[in-house]
């Protein structure tokens, strides 16, 4: 037995995941607002997004994390005020408006956010992000499908496998919102038939499966409870989980910006399926980087992650 075992990192909630540069900027945004600090923060965010270039996956990840982190700060208003011609500033403000609206279930001024997205799209025609935020706004407003699918096509024409856009559509088409379980299945089948196995959207099928299991487990009727217990041992959940487990553990297989979020999803699903030993391999790949979802479905994310990692790696 080796004298020194593999050192495990202490679990931590890290919305930036393994994006070190993004993590540094998030810490900079935590500073108290002041005129001099605002200029520095703006410069750092501008550089962060410029460095992503046309890597739309990385850029969308950074914008989304920034929007959540700065949604309640003055930064999202200060930046466009100081850079009135900046599409990125407009876009971050609109995305932050969407984040706040999603928390409340409604937006204070949806039209202003929509206008900001269109202005950002005019300034940066190749960028899918303004259309991704528009998609989220239309989803929140429960707009008709013809409006939603028009914006969806704008995203696909710029970034076929945009992760955030696919997650927005998954939510919109769910029975809890504007669709049905059948529409979710059709959407996933249509996407998976063309999707590379390691695309940024690789996790949407497992995401839908986890959501369905949670809905069944939370239901109060006996039939739903029984089906939830059998969920991970039956089709289609079992082969979906098997595919993810077989593919995603390969070194470098998942290389998109939110890869560690999808590995959290896989570890969670394996735990729910009582495949604790298999989950141990995935926890080792995650290396302590915890995401709130899906762990929050069963309790405090940090506590759940730490408990199951400990059990899986005994």
N, C-alpha and C positions, 0 to 999 in steps of 0.2 A: 504494500500500500504506500503511495507517495507521501512524503512528509508534508509537503505543501499542496493543499487542494487548490482548485480553481477559485479565485476570489470572485464573489458575487457582489455586484453593485447594490447599494441600498436603493430600494424602490423609490421613485420620485415621479410625481405628475409633471410631464414635460410636453406641453402642447407643440413645441417646436420639434419634438421627436429627436432625431439625430442631426438636425440642421444647426450646427454650432454657430454659424454667422447669425442666423435668425435668433437664436437664444441670446446672443450678446445684445442685439437691438431691442429685444423684449425687456431686458434688464435696464437698458437706457431709457425706455419709455416709462419706467416706474418712478423716475425722478420727479420732484416737485416742479410744477410749471413755473417758468420764469422766462423773460424775453431771450436771454442768452442761451438757455437750455433748449428752448423751442427750436432755435436755428440749428443747433447741433443735432437734435432729434430728427428734424426734417432731412438734414444732410445724410444721416445714417440710414434712414428708411429709403431715401432716394437711391443711395448706393446699393442697398440690399436688393432692391427690385431691378436696378440696372444690371447687377451682376447675374441675375437669373436669365437675362437676355430673352431669347425666344424659346427657352425651356418652359413651355406653358404649364407643365405639371408642377415644376418647382415654383414657378411664379404664382400660380393659383394657391398652392399650399402656403406660401409666405403671406400673400394677401389675406387669406382666410384666417390664419392665426393672428395676424396683426389686427384684423377687424374685431375679433373676439376680445383680444387683450386691451384694445384701446376704445372699445365701444362706449364706455362711460367717461372717457377722458376729454379734455379740451383739445387734444392733439388732432382729432379728426375734423375739427372746425378750424383750428389754427392753420393747418397745412394748406387747404384750398384758399383760405383768405390771403396767405402770403404767396401762393403760387397759383394765381387764377387761371393760368393756361395749362396746368398740369392735369393730364388725364388720370394719372395714378392717384393724385390727391382727391379728385372727384370720385373715383372708383372706391377708394378706401372709405370715404364718407358714406357712400351709398351702401357699401357692404356692412359698415357699422350700424347704419339705420336698420338694415335687415336683421342683424343680430339682435338689436334691442326689440324690434318688432316681433321676432320669433319668441323671445322670452315672454313677452306680454300677450302674444296671440293676435296682435294688430299693430299697424304702423301709424305713427302720428301724422306723417305727411308722405304717403306712398308716392304721390305724383312727383314730388321733389326728388325722391330717390330714383324714380324711373327716368326723369329728365337728366339726372346726373349720369346715369348709365349710358344713355344715348349720346350725351356729350362726350363721354370718355370713349365710346365706340367710334365717334367721328374723329377724335384725335389720334386713336390707335386702332386703325381698322383691322389689323391682323390678330389682335389680342382677343381670345375667347372670353376673358374674365368679365367684361361688362355684360355679356349675354348670359353668363353663368349667374351673376347677381340678379339680372332681370328674371331669370327662370325662378330663382328663389323667391322673389317678390310676388310673381304671379301665383306661385304655389301657396304662399302665405295668404294671399287674397282669394284663393279658391276660384281662380279665373277659369273660363271655359277651356276645354281641351284644345280647340283650334288655335287659341292664342298661345297656349303653352307650347304646343308642338311647333309652332312657327319659330319661337325663340330657341327651342331645342335644336332645330335644324341649323340655326345660325351658329350655335356652339359646335355642332358636329362638323360643319364646313371648315372650322378653324382648328379643332382639336378633337379628333374622333373618339379618343378614349379619355375624355376629361372626367376625372374621378368625382369631383364635386357635383358636376352636372348630372351624372348618372345617379348619385345618391339623392339629389333633389327629385329626379323623375321617379325613383323608387318610392319616395315618400308620397309624391303627388298621386301615383297610381295605386296606392295602398287602399284597402277598404276603410281605413280610418280617415281618409281624406276624400279624394275625388274619384277613386277607382274601385277595384275589387281584387280578390286573390287571383282570379283568372288573368286579369290584366297584368298583374305583377309577374306571373309565370310566363305570359307571352312576351313581356318586355325582356325578361332575363333570357329566355330561349333565343329571341332574336339577336340579342347582344352577344351571347356566348357562342353562337354559331359562327361569328366573324372575328371574335376577340382573341388576340394572342394570349396565351396562358399566363404570361407575366406582365400584361398591360397594367396601367395604374388602376384600372377598373376590375382587377382580378377578384376583389373581395365582394362585389355586389351580390353574387349568388349566395355566398355564406352569410352576408349581412341580412338578406331577406329571410333566410332560414332561421337565423337566431331570433329575428323579430317575430317570426311566426311562432316559434317555440315559446317565447316569452308571453305572447298574447294568450296562447293556450294554457300555459302554466298559471297565469294570473286570473283565468276565467273561473267562475264559481260553479258551473255545471259539471256533473260527473263525467259526461262524455269528453268534454274538452280536457279535463284533468287526466283522464285515461290516455287520450291521444298524445298529450304532452309527455307523459311518462315513456311512451313508445317511440316518440318522435325521432330520436337520434339512432334508433336501431332499424328504422324502416325507410323505404324510398319516399321522396327523393333525398331526404336529409343525409342518410348514411353515405351514399356515393359522393355527394357534394363534399362532405367532411373528409372522406377518404382521399379525394383528388387534391384538396387543399393541403392535407397533411403530407401526401406523397411529393408534391411539387414545391411547396413554399419553403421547406427546410433546406433545400439545396443552396449552398453558398452563392450569393449574388443573384439568385433566381428572381427575387423581388428587388427591384432597384429603383422604384419610384419614390417620390418624396415622403409619402405616407406609408412606406412599407412596414414600419414598426407598429403603426396603428392596425394594419391588417394582421400582423403577427399576434398582437393582443387579442384580436378577434378570434384567431385560430386557437390560441391557448384557452380562451374562455369557452369556446364551443367544445373543445376536447374535455374540459372539466365537466361541462354540463352533460356530456355523453358518457361520463365516468371512465374516460380513457386517461387516467391520471398519469400513468407512466409516459404515455406519448406526449402529454402536455409538458412534461419535464424538459424534453428536447427543445420545445418552442420557447419556454421560459428562458432557457440558456441563450437563445438567439436575441430575445428582447433585451436582456441585460439590464433589467431594472427600470426601463422606460415605460411608465404606466400611462394609459389613456383612460379618461373618465368612462367613455362608452367602449365596450358594453358592460364593464364591471359594475357600474352604478345600477344596472338592472337587478342586481341581487344584494346590494348593500353599499357600504362605503368602498369606493374603488381601491384605495390604498390598502385597506384591511383585507378585502377580498383577494387582491393580487398577492399580498404577502402570505396570506394563509395558504392559498393553493400552490404558490411556488414552493413553499416549505414542504408541503405534503408531496408534491410531485418530485422533489429532488432529494428525498430521504434515501 
